[in-house]
Amino acid sequence: MSTGADRATRLSEGQGRLGVRLPEPAVHDLDLHPADPPVAAVPDPPDSLIQALDRARERQGLSHRELAELCGMKRQQISRFFGSNDPRLSTVRKVAAALGFDLGVTLAP
């Protein structure tokens, strides 16, 4: 059984629970331009991320209904998502993927 210190050391070295090397997360800036280089961390609060995803949806010319179809969701769910200030991470990832983005999460002390 490993200790908390062992786990912290493995995680700080980029290894998961089984000692497997984890890939670096792909994090884009909040403007969500696919061609932009990744940045180290997302400094703004989650509501800014939702606003950035909504701007990306608009730039791609997608309605809430069209985005919902791409996500496998209902239009009402997408409307609630964009009106939310505390969305589920799984929904954020689903919407980001439908818009052509990879969403990475970075934890910092």
MIDOSE-1310 file (N, C-alpha, C; in nm, 2 decimals, decimal comma, always signed):
residues 109
mstg	+0,08/-0,12/+0,00/+0,00/+0,00/+0,00/+0,09/+0,12/+0,00; +0,05/+0,22/-0,09/+0,14/+0,34/-0,10/+0,09/+0,45/+0,00; +0,18/+0,53/+0,04/+0,14/+0,64/+0,12/+0,10/+0,76/+0,04; +0,04/+0,86/+0,11/+0,00/+0,98/+0,04/+0,12/+1,05/-0,02
adra	+0,24/+1,04/+0,05/+0,36/+1,11/+0,00/+0,41/+1,04/-0,13; +0,40/+0,90/-0,13/+0,43/+0,82/-0,25/+0,35/+0,87/-0,37; +0,21/+0,88/-0,34/+0,12/+0,92/-0,45/+0,15/+1,06/-0,50; +0,18/+1,15/-0,41/+0,21/+1,29/-0,44/+0,34/+1,29/-0,53
trls	+0,44/+1,21/-0,49/+0,56/+1,21/-0,57/+0,54/+1,16/-0,71; +0,46/+1,04/-0,72/+0,43/+0,99/-0,85/+0,35/+1,09/-0,94; +0,26/+1,16/-0,88/+0,17/+1,25/-0,95/+0,26/+1,37/-0,99; +0,35/+1,42/-0,90/+0,43/+1,53/-0,94/+0,53/+1,50/-1,05
egqg	+0,56/+1,37/-1,07/+0,65/+1,32/-1,17/+0,57/+1,29/-1,30; +0,44/+1,31/-1,30/+0,35/+1,28/-1,41/+0,31/+1,14/-1,43; +0,31/+1,07/-1,32/+0,27/+0,93/-1,32/+0,13/+0,91/-1,25; +0,05/+0,81/-1,31/-0,08/+0,78/-1,25/-0,07/+0,69/-1,14
rlgv	-0,18/+0,64/-1,09/-0,19/+0,55/-0,98/-0,11/+0,42/-1,00; -0,10/+0,37/-1,12/-0,03/+0,25/-1,15/+0,11/+0,27/-1,19; +0,16/+0,39/-1,18/+0,30/+0,42/-1,21/+0,32/+0,44/-1,36; +0,21/+0,46/-1,44/+0,21/+0,48/-1,58/+0,23/+0,63/-1,61
rlpe	+0,32/+0,66/-1,70/+0,34/+0,80/-1,74/+0,22/+0,86/-1,80; +0,17/+0,97/-1,75/+0,05/+1,03/-1,80/+0,09/+1,14/-1,91; +0,01/+1,15/-2,01/+0,04/+1,25/-2,11/+0,01/+1,39/-2,06; +0,08/+1,49/-2,12/+0,06/+1,63/-2,08/-0,08/+1,67/-2,12
pavh	-0,15/+1,74/-2,04/-0,28/+1,79/-2,08/-0,28/+1,89/-2,19; -0,38/+1,88/-2,28/-0,39/+1,98/-2,38/-0,49/+2,09/-2,34; -0,44/+2,21/-2,31/-0,52/+2,32/-2,26/-0,51/+2,43/-2,35; -0,62/+2,48/-2,40/-0,62/+2,59/-2,49/-0,66/+2,72/-2,42
dldl	-0,62/+2,83/-2,47/-0,66/+2,96/-2,41/-0,81/+2,97/-2,42; -0,87/+3,06/-2,34/-1,02/+3,07/-2,33/-1,08/+3,13/-2,46; -1,00/+3,18/-2,55/-1,06/+3,23/-2,68/-1,10/+3,11/-2,77; -1,04/+3,00/-2,74/-1,07/+2,87/-2,81/-1,05/+2,88/-2,96
hpad	-0,93/+2,92/-3,00/-0,89/+2,92/-3,14/-0,81/+2,79/-3,16; -0,86/+2,69/-3,24/-0,79/+2,56/-3,25/-0,64/+2,58/-3,29; -0,61/+2,68/-3,36/-0,47/+2,70/-3,41/-0,38/+2,76/-3,31; -0,43/+2,81/-3,20/-0,35/+2,87/-3,10/-0,27/+2,77/-3,02
ppva	-0,15/+2,80/-2,98/-0,07/+2,71/-2,90/-0,13/+2,69/-2,76; -0,11/+2,57/-2,71/-0,16/+2,54/-2,57/-0,09/+2,63/-2,47; -0,17/+2,66/-2,36/-0,11/+2,74/-2,25/-0,10/+2,65/-2,13; -0,03/+2,69/-2,03/+0,00/+2,61/-1,91/-0,12/+2,59/-1,82
avpd	-0,20/+2,69/-1,81/-0,32/+2,68/-1,72/-0,43/+2,77/-1,76; -0,55/+2,75/-1,71/-0,66/+2,83/-1,74/-0,69/+2,92/-1,62; -0,65/+3,05/-1,63/-0,66/+3,14/-1,52/-0,80/+3,19/-1,48; -0,89/+3,19/-1,57/-1,02/+3,25/-1,55/-1,12/+3,15/-1,49
ppds	-1,22/+3,20/-1,43/-1,32/+3,12/-1,37/-1,41/+3,04/-1,47; -1,48/+2,93/-1,43/-1,55/+2,85/-1,53/-1,65/+2,92/-1,61; -1,72/+3,03/-1,55/-1,82/+3,10/-1,64/-1,75/+3,16/-1,76; -1,63/+3,20/-1,75/-1,56/+3,25/-1,87/-1,54/+3,15/-1,97
liqa	-1,51/+3,02/-1,93/-1,50/+2,91/-2,02/-1,63/+2,89/-2,10; -1,74/+2,89/-2,03/-1,87/+2,87/-2,09/-1,89/+2,98/-2,19; -1,86/+3,11/-2,16/-1,87/+3,22/-2,25/-1,79/+3,20/-2,37; -1,66/+3,15/-2,36/-1,57/+3,12/-2,47/-1,63/+3,01/-2,56
ldra	-1,69/+2,91/-2,50/-1,75/+2,80/-2,58/-1,87/+2,86/-2,66; -1,94/+2,95/-2,60/-2,06/+3,01/-2,67/-2,01/+3,09/-2,78; -1,90/+3,17/-2,76/-1,84/+3,25/-2,87/-1,79/+3,16/-2,99; -1,73/+3,05/-2,95/-1,69/+2,95/-3,05/-1,80/+2,89/-3,13
rerq	-1,91/+2,86/-3,06/-2,03/+2,81/-3,13/-2,09/+2,92/-3,23; -2,09/+3,04/-3,18/-2,14/+3,15/-3,27/-2,05/+3,17/-3,39; -1,91/+3,16/-3,37/-1,82/+3,18/-3,48/-1,83/+3,07/-3,58; -1,87/+2,95/-3,54/-1,89/+2,84/-3,63/-2,03/+2,84/-3,69
glsh	-2,11/+2,93/-3,65/-2,24/+2,95/-3,71/-2,34/+2,84/-3,67; -2,33/+2,79/-3,55/-2,41/+2,68/-3,50/-2,52/+2,74/-3,41; -2,64/+2,69/-3,43/-2,75/+2,73/-3,33/-2,74/+2,63/-3,21; -2,82/+2,66/-3,11/-2,82/+2,57/-2,99/-2,87/+2,43/-3,04
rela	-2,97/+2,43/-3,13/-3,03/+2,31/-3,17/-2,92/+2,22/-3,25; -2,84/+2,29/-3,34/-2,74/+2,22/-3,41/-2,63/+2,16/-3,32; -2,59/+2,25/-3,23/-2,49/+2,20/-3,13/-2,54/+2,08/-3,05; -2,66/+2,09/-3,01/-2,72/+1,98/-2,93/-2,72/+1,85/-3,01
elcg	-2,75/+1,86/-3,14/-2,74/+1,74/-3,22/-2,60/+1,68/-3,22; -2,50/+1,77/-3,24/-2,36/+1,72/-3,24/-2,32/+1,66/-3,11; -2,38/+1,71/-3,00/-2,34/+1,66/-2,86/-2,43/+1,54/-2,82; -2,53/+1,51/-2,90/-2,63/+1,40/-2,85/-2,71/+1,45/-2,74
mkrq	-2,74/+1,58/-2,73/-2,82/+1,63/-2,62/-2,95/+1,70/-2,68; -3,03/+1,75/-2,59/-3,15/+1,82/-2,63/-3,12/+1,97/-2,63; -3,19/+2,05/-2,72/-3,17/+2,19/-2,73/-3,18/+2,26/-2,59; -3,28/+2,21/-2,51/-3,30/+2,27/-2,38/-3,18/+2,25/-2,29
qisr	-3,11/+2,14/-2,30/-2,99/+2,11/-2,22/-2,88/+2,20/-2,26; -2,86/+2,23/-2,39/-2,76/+2,32/-2,43/-2,79/+2,46/-2,39; -2,92/+2,50/-2,39/-2,95/+2,64/-2,35/-2,92/+2,65/-2,20; -2,96/+2,55/-2,12/-2,93/+2,55/-1,97/-2,78/+2,55/-1,95
ffgs	-2,70/+2,48/-2,03/-2,56/+2,47/-2,02/-2,50/+2,61/-2,03; -2,54/+2,68/-2,14/-2,48/+2,82/-2,16/-2,53/+2,92/-2,06; -2,64/+2,89/-1,99/-2,69/+2,98/-1,89/-2,64/+2,94/-1,75; -2,56/+2,83/-1,74/-2,52/+2,78/-1,61/-2,39/+2,85/-1,57
ndpr	-2,37/+2,86/-1,44/-2,24/+2,91/-1,39/-2,17/+2,80/-1,31; -2,22/+2,68/-1,31/-2,16/+2,57/-1,25/-2,19/+2,44/-1,33; -2,14/+2,43/-1,45/-2,17/+2,31/-1,53/-2,09/+2,19/-1,49; -2,14/+2,07/-1,53/-2,06/+1,95/-1,51/-1,94/+1,94/-1,60
lstv	-1,83/+1,89/-1,55/-1,71/+1,88/-1,64/-1,74/+1,79/-1,76; -1,81/+1,69/-1,74/-1,84/+1,59/-1,85/-1,92/+1,67/-1,96; -2,01/+1,76/-1,92/-2,08/+1,84/-2,02/-1,99/+1,94/-2,09; -1,90/+2,00/-2,02/-1,81/+2,09/-2,08/-1,72/+2,02/-2,18
rkva	-1,67/+1,90/-2,14/-1,59/+1,82/-2,24/-1,67/+1,79/-2,36; -1,79/+1,75/-2,34/-1,88/+1,70/-2,46/-1,90/+1,82/-2,55; -1,93/+1,94/-2,50/-1,96/+2,06/-2,58/-1,83/+2,10/-2,65; -1,72/+2,10/-2,58/-1,59/+2,14/-2,63/-1,55/+2,05/-2,75
aalg	-1,57/+1,92/-2,73/-1,54/+1,82/-2,83/-1,62/+1,84/-2,96; -1,75/+1,87/-2,94/-1,84/+1,89/-3,05/-1,80/+2,01/-3,13; -1,73/+2,11/-3,06/-1,69/+2,23/-3,13/-1,55/+2,22/-3,18; -1,49/+2,10/-3,17/-1,35/+2,07/-3,22/-1,24/+2,10/-3,13
fdlg	-1,26/+2,10/-3,00/-1,16/+2,13/-2,90/-1,13/+2,02/-2,81; -1,01/+2,00/-2,77/-0,97/+1,91/-2,65/-0,97/+2,00/-2,53; -1,03/+1,95/-2,42/-1,03/+2,02/-2,30/-0,94/+1,95/-2,20; -0,83/+2,01/-2,15/-0,74/+1,96/-2,05/-0,76/+2,03/-1,92
vtla	-0,74/+1,97/-1,81/-0,75/+2,03/-1,68/-0,62/+2,02/-1,61; -0,58/+2,14/-1,56/-0,45/+2,14/-1,49/-0,48/+2,18/-1,34; -0,43/+2,11/-1,25/-0,44/+2,14/-1,11/-0,31/+2,21/-1,06; -0,32/+2,32/-0,99/-0,20/+2,38/-0,94/-0,22/+2,41/-0,79
p	-0,11/+2,41/-0,72/-0,12/+2,44/-0,57/-0,16/+2,58/-0,54
